[in-house]
Amino acid sequence: MADPERSATASTPATGSGSAPGTAPADGDLGWALALVLRRWHEAAEFVLSHLPLGARGYHVLHAVVHEEPPNQAALAAHSGIDRTVMTYVIDALESEGLVERVPDPADRRARRVVATARGRTELAETERRVHRAEEAVLSGLSESERAVFADLAQRAARLIRTESPATDPCAAVREVLAADGLGPGGLGPGGTGGTGGDATAGA
């Protein structure tokens, strides 16, 4: 199987080199540009995240557990923009692989906190390195400083959108964009199985 980190590098056009034949957008077509970048990111991410339960969705939740340390499962769901019922499904999958565990909340023994296990932290650290390499490959047509600017602006725009629409489920949004781009109704994988997207969003 070809490594998408390398194939992304080979097939990403250099800055200013124009678009692939027959796909050139109109000047200023931001939607076209974002969709193309997202599609290439998905191709790379599907491979580097395929070892995690539920792929991209499992990765984002594990990342939040480790770096944000939400006080409880409800807070984790709110932070991630994921329905509480779906979040239970995601945590169950991560817990079954020994990546997280539910522990009593010291402040409220009736509540449970979701914390990462030592294995989960190790797995996340390695996966973050793989994701970073894949993202660099996707944006290889840009210089290092341009990649940093692009990432910063994208994060800032995303935070503003999240503030305005806190209930937006990022994984579901990605799936919808990919479906609209012709990758089918389960762009991230229908029904919560396999790849990046066994994302448990179907029917949520």
N, C-alpha and C positions, 0 to 999 in steps of 0.2 A: 504493500500500500504506500503510495507516495506521501511524503511528509508535507503537510499543508504549509508548514512554516517556510519550507523552501519553495514550494510551488507558488505560494502567495508572493514571494519575493520575485520570482521569475515573471509572473504575469501581471504585477502591478505596474501601471505605466508611470514613467518618470514625470516629475513635475513639469507641466507645460508641454508635454509631448503629445497631447491630444487624446481622443478616445478611440476605442476599438472601432473598426469599420462598422458602419451601420448603427452605432449606438451613441453618436455624438449628441450631447444635450444642447439646448438653447443656452445662450449666455445667461449666467445668473440662475440656472436651474438648480437651486439648493436641494430640492427634494430628490432629484435624480442622483446628485452627488452623494447625499447621505445614504440613499438606498444602496448604491453600489458599494460604498465602504462597509455598510452593515452586512451586505451579502458576503463580501470577502471575509469580514471578521467571523461571520457564522461558519464559513467553510473551515477556517483555521481552528476556531474554538471547539467545533464539533469533535475534532480529533483530540485536542489537548485536554478536554474536560470529560472525555468519554469514560474514563475510569471511575469517576465519582457517581454516586447514586443521583439520578435525575439530572446529570450533566450540569448545564449552566445554572439551573435553578438551585441544585444542591450546592454548587460552588458559591453562589451569591449569599445563600443562607449561612453556610459555614464561615464565609468571610465576615459577615455581620456578627456572628456569635463570637468570633475571635477578636475582632477589632473594635466592635461597638459595645460588646458586653451588655446587651439589653437586660433589664431587670426581670423580665418574665416572657412567657411565650406570646402573650398578647402584644407586648411592646415590640417583640421581634417581628411579628406579623405586620404591625403598623409601620415599623421602620422599613420593611422590605416591600410594602405595598401588596402583600399577599393575603388573600382571604384566610381567616383563622382555621377553617376546616382544611383547606389546602395545606396550610402551614403544618398542621398536625401530621399530615401525610408525609411531608418533606422531612420533618424531624424524625418520624418513625424510620424512614429510609436511612437517614444518616446515623441514627442510633444503632440500627441493625448491623451497620458496618463498623461500629466501634469508634465513630468519629466525634460524636457528641453524646452527652448523657443528661438526663433530667435529675436535678438534685433539689432537695428542700431549700426554700428561700430562708436564710437566717432571720430576715425581718418579718416573715410571715410563713410559719410552718405549714400552713394549708396550701401555699402556692409552691410552684416548681419553677426553678430556673433552668435554662438550657445552657450548658457549658461545654466547651470543647475538651476532648480527652487529649492526652499527650500525643496519641497517634493522629488525632484530628489536626492538631497544630502542626505537626511534622508534615502531614499530607498537604495541608493548605500552603505551607511555605514552599514546598516543591512545586505545587501546582501554580502558585503565583509566579514563580520563575518561568515556567513553561508558557503561561499566558502572556507574560511580558515579552518573551521572545517571539511569540506568534503575533502580537500586536505590532512589534517592530517590523516584522516581515510584511504585514498588511500595509504599513505606511512607509515601506522602504524607499518609495519614490520621493520622500521628503527628507530634508536634512534633519539631524538630531534636534536642532533648535526649533525647526518647524514642527516636528512631531510633538515636542513639548508644548508648544503654543497651541497646536490643534487639540491635544488632550486636555489642556487647561480650559480652553474655551468650551469644549464639549461638556466638561464637568460642570462649569459654571452655568451653562444653558440648561443642563439636566437638573441641577439643583433648583433653579428658578421654576422650571416646569413642575418639579415635585412639590414645591411650596404651593403653587397654584392648584395642583391636582394631586394631593397626597394619596389618593386611593388608586392611582395608576399602578398597575402591575407591570413592571418592566419586561419580564419574560413573556407575558401575554402580548405586550405591545410589539416586541420583536417578532413573535410568531405571526402577528397580523400583517406586519410590514413585509415579511418574507412571503406570506401567502399572496399578498397583493402584487408582489414582484414575480409571481408565477411559480413559486416553489411549492404550491399546494397548501391545503388548509391546515396541515400539521407541519409547517416549516421547521419547527423545533422538535418535532416528534409527537405524534398523537398519543393520547391515552396515558401519558406518564411513563413511557418505557424507553430506555436506551438513549444513547447520544446525549447531545446537549439538551436535548429537550425533553427527555421524559420529564416534562416540567409540571405535570399534574394540573395544567390549566384547563384542559379540555373539560367543558361542562361546569367549570367553577364560576 
